Amino acid sequence: MQNTTHDNVILELTVRNHPGVMTHVCGLFARRAFNVEGILCLPIQDSDKSHIWLLVNDDQRLEQDDKPNR
């Protein structure tokens, strides 16, 4: 039996808060076959934006996906 360990990384995103934003963000990761281990989302006070923190498995593919989406 092989024992493997996976390091996790926390990504912080700032998004425009609108219906469907979580579906969009999770869909981006699902299309790239990332496993999201945890999600925390909190609104930014007096703003139409929210912070989203995603706990994902650390993977070499993360380095290529750090460009902002528009």
Residue pairs with C-beta under 8 A, 6 or more apart in sequence:
6 57
6 58
7 57
7 58
8 37
8 55
8 56
8 57
8 58
9 55
9 56
9 57
9 58
9 62
10 53
10 54
10 55
11 53
11 54
11 56
11 62
12 51
12 52
12 53
13 25
13 51
13 52
13 53
13 54
14 44
14 49
14 50
14 51
14 52
15 21
15 25
15 49
15 50
15 52
16 48
16 49
17 43
17 47
17 48
17 49
17 50
18 48
21 50
22 39
22 41
22 52
25 52
25 54
26 36
26 39
28 69
29 36
29 54
29 56
32 61
32 65
34 56
34 57
34 59
34 61
35 56
35 57
36 54
36 55
36 56
37 55
37 56
37 57
38 53
38 54
38 55
39 52
39 53
39 54
39 55
40 52
40 53
41 50
41 51
41 52
41 53
42 50
42 51
43 49
43 50
44 50
44 51
56 62
